[in-house]
């Protein structure tokens, strides 16, 4: 199972860096979404087991996810979810809480 402590440390790090409360909640939710996707679709249940192809699969999955009113997520919504993931990897790697930093490999789509 994913380490909830790491997820809560991410929230604390965002708070310390001065992120807005709404952004913190959204990023926290988006990382939870990523964790749920990995568990349900990829069979991955720990941060140490994540590989770049899992992130790429999540990116593709977001393009086919429906949001409100059963419409596909907008490019902006996909971008926000991936920006949260990129921030998560950067900050958690800097804090030595993750062994891999995949942030440089996460490409945000253009609007």
TORKOL-4160 file (C-alpha; in steps of 0.2 Angstrom, whole numbers, padded with zeros to 4 digits, m for minus):
111
<pt num="1" X="0000" Y="0000" Z="0000"/>
<pt num="2" X="0006" Y="0018" Z="m0004"/>
<pt num="3" X="0014" Y="0027" Z="0011"/>
<pt num="4" X="0002" Y="0039" Z="0017"/>
<pt num="5" X="0015" Y="0048" Z="0027"/>
<pt num="6" X="0024" Y="0053" Z="0011"/>
<pt num="7" X="0008" Y="0060" Z="0005"/>
<pt num="8" X="0005" Y="0070" Z="0021"/>
<pt num="9" X="0024" Y="0076" Z="0020"/>
<pt num="10" X="0020" Y="0083" Z="0003"/>
<pt num="11" X="0006" Y="0093" Z="0009"/>
<pt num="12" X="0017" Y="0100" Z="0023"/>
<pt num="13" X="0030" Y="0104" Z="0011"/>
<pt num="14" X="0018" Y="0114" Z="0000"/>
<pt num="15" X="0012" Y="0123" Z="0016"/>
<pt num="16" X="0030" Y="0128" Z="0020"/>
<pt num="17" X="0033" Y="0134" Z="0003"/>
<pt num="18" X="0018" Y="0145" Z="0004"/>
<pt num="19" X="0007" Y="0137" Z="m0009"/>
<pt num="20" X="m0011" Y="0143" Z="m0008"/>
<pt num="21" X="m0023" Y="0133" Z="0002"/>
<pt num="22" X="m0034" Y="0128" Z="m0013"/>
<pt num="23" X="m0018" Y="0123" Z="m0023"/>
<pt num="24" X="m0012" Y="0112" Z="m0009"/>
<pt num="25" X="m0029" Y="0103" Z="m0008"/>
<pt num="26" X="m0030" Y="0101" Z="m0027"/>
<pt num="27" X="m0012" Y="0094" Z="m0028"/>
<pt num="28" X="m0015" Y="0083" Z="m0013"/>
<pt num="29" X="m0031" Y="0076" Z="m0022"/>
<pt num="30" X="m0022" Y="0074" Z="m0039"/>
<pt num="31" X="m0008" Y="0064" Z="m0031"/>
<pt num="32" X="m0021" Y="0053" Z="m0022"/>
<pt num="33" X="m0029" Y="0051" Z="m0040"/>
<pt num="34" X="m0013" Y="0045" Z="m0047"/>
<pt num="35" X="m0010" Y="0033" Z="m0032"/>
<pt num="36" X="m0028" Y="0026" Z="m0035"/>
<pt num="37" X="m0025" Y="0025" Z="m0054"/>
<pt num="38" X="m0008" Y="0015" Z="m0051"/>
<pt num="39" X="m0017" Y="0003" Z="m0039"/>
<pt num="40" X="m0032" Y="0000" Z="m0049"/>
<pt num="41" X="m0024" Y="0000" Z="m0067"/>
<pt num="42" X="m0006" Y="m0004" Z="m0065"/>
<pt num="43" X="m0005" Y="m0015" Z="m0049"/>
<pt num="44" X="0007" Y="m0003" Z="m0042"/>
<pt num="45" X="0005" Y="0000" Z="m0023"/>
<pt num="46" X="0021" Y="0009" Z="m0018"/>
<pt num="47" X="0031" Y="0024" Z="m0023"/>
<pt num="48" X="0047" Y="0014" Z="m0025"/>
<pt num="49" X="0038" Y="0003" Z="m0038"/>
<pt num="50" X="0034" Y="0017" Z="m0050"/>
<pt num="51" X="0042" Y="0017" Z="m0066"/>
<pt num="52" X="0042" Y="0031" Z="m0080"/>
<pt num="53" X="0030" Y="0020" Z="m0091"/>
<pt num="54" X="0017" Y="0021" Z="m0076"/>
<pt num="55" X="0018" Y="0040" Z="m0077"/>
<pt num="56" X="0016" Y="0040" Z="m0096"/>
<pt num="57" X="0001" Y="0028" Z="m0094"/>
<pt num="58" X="m0007" Y="0039" Z="m0081"/>
<pt num="59" X="m0004" Y="0054" Z="m0093"/>
<pt num="60" X="m0013" Y="0045" Z="m0107"/>
<pt num="61" X="m0027" Y="0039" Z="m0095"/>
<pt num="62" X="m0030" Y="0057" Z="m0091"/>
<pt num="63" X="m0034" Y="0062" Z="m0109"/>
<pt num="64" X="m0048" Y="0048" Z="m0109"/>
<pt num="65" X="m0055" Y="0052" Z="m0092"/>
<pt num="66" X="m0072" Y="0061" Z="m0091"/>
<pt num="67" X="m0074" Y="0075" Z="m0079"/>
<pt num="68" X="m0090" Y="0084" Z="m0075"/>
<pt num="69" X="m0105" Y="0082" Z="m0088"/>
<pt num="70" X="m0096" Y="0067" Z="m0095"/>
<pt num="71" X="m0085" Y="0077" Z="m0106"/>
<pt num="72" X="m0066" Y="0074" Z="m0108"/>
<pt num="73" X="m0054" Y="0083" Z="m0096"/>
<pt num="74" X="m0048" Y="0099" Z="m0104"/>
<pt num="75" X="m0030" Y="0101" Z="m0108"/>
<pt num="76" X="m0029" Y="0113" Z="m0094"/>
<pt num="77" X="m0036" Y="0100" Z="m0082"/>
<pt num="78" X="m0024" Y="0087" Z="m0088"/>
<pt num="79" X="m0010" Y="0100" Z="m0086"/>
<pt num="80" X="m0014" Y="0104" Z="m0068"/>
<pt num="81" X="m0015" Y="0085" Z="m0063"/>
<pt num="82" X="0002" Y="0083" Z="m0071"/>
<pt num="83" X="0009" Y="0099" Z="m0063"/>
<pt num="84" X="0004" Y="0092" Z="m0046"/>
<pt num="85" X="0013" Y="0076" Z="m0050"/>
<pt num="86" X="0029" Y="0085" Z="m0056"/>
<pt num="87" X="0029" Y="0096" Z="m0041"/>
<pt num="88" X="0027" Y="0080" Z="m0030"/>
<pt num="89" X="0042" Y="0071" Z="m0037"/>
<pt num="90" X="0053" Y="0087" Z="m0037"/>
<pt num="91" X="0049" Y="0091" Z="m0019"/>
<pt num="92" X="0049" Y="0073" Z="m0012"/>
<pt num="93" X="0065" Y="0069" Z="m0021"/>
<pt num="94" X="0073" Y="0085" Z="m0014"/>
<pt num="95" X="0068" Y="0080" Z="0004"/>
<pt num="96" X="0075" Y="0062" Z="0000"/>
<pt num="97" X="0058" Y="0054" Z="0003"/>
<pt num="98" X="0058" Y="0047" Z="m0015"/>
<pt num="99" X="0073" Y="0038" Z="m0022"/>
<pt num="100" X="0069" Y="0043" Z="m0040"/>
<pt num="101" X="0065" Y="0061" Z="m0047"/>
<pt num="102" X="0054" Y="0059" Z="m0062"/>
<pt num="103" X="0049" Y="0077" Z="m0063"/>
<pt num="104" X="0060" Y="0081" Z="m0077"/>
<pt num="105" X="0052" Y="0067" Z="m0088"/>
<pt num="106" X="0034" Y="0074" Z="m0085"/>
<pt num="107" X="0030" Y="0084" Z="m0100"/>
<pt num="108" X="0015" Y="0096" Z="m0097"/>
<pt num="109" X="0003" Y="0097" Z="m0112"/>
<pt num="110" X="0002" Y="0114" Z="m0121"/>
<pt num="111" X="m0015" Y="0123" Z="m0121"/>
